[in-house]
């Protein structure tokens, strides 16, 4: 799988948006929230969100590809 495929699948999972929360990322990956928090550590957060911190999906997909190697 490449970054573009992961990005597409994640966008589909969240209903077509460009951002994902840690909770949804954990569900997407079938992992615990702690794993998802470690994965997004250091990525830029979208400020001002009330319903959980959101992250830009292409950034998260890039991190997944880094960890995968």
N, C-alpha and C positions, 0 to 999 in steps of 0.2 A: 504494500500500500504506500502511496506517496502523500505528500502534504495536501495536494489539491483534493484528493479523494477523501481524506480525513476531514478537511474543511467542509466539503459538500455534505458528507454524512452528518457532521455535527450541526450544520445549519438546518438540515432536514429534521434532525432530532429535536431542535428547539423551536421548530415551527417556522423556519425561514428567516429568523433574525440573524444579526451579526455578532451577538454577544451571548455568553454563557455564564451561568453561576457555578460555583463549586459543587453545589448539590446536584445540579443537572449533569455536570461533567463526571461526577462519581457514578451516577446512574448510567450514563452513556458508556463508560468504560467497564462497568460492572465491578467497581472497586469501592473501598471505603473512602469516606470524606477526607480522612487524614492523608491518604495517598494523593487525592486531588489537590489538597492544600499544598503539599510539597511540590507537586507538579507545577502549579502556577506561581510558586514563590519567586519573586523578582520580576514578574510580569506587571505591566502597567494596568492599574485598576481604573475602572470607569467611575469617576466621583459622583456623589450625590444620589446614589441609588438607595432606595428605601428597602426594597425586597431582595436584599443580598447583594454583595459585591459582584460586579460583572466584569468579564474579561473578553477582549476581542478574539473571536474564534480563530482567525488565521495565526495570531500569536500563540494561542494554545496548541493549535495543530503543529506549528513549528517546534514547540517544546516537546510534544509527543514524539515527533520524528527524531529529535536530538536524543531523547531518553532511550528510544527504541534501538539506536545504534550501539 
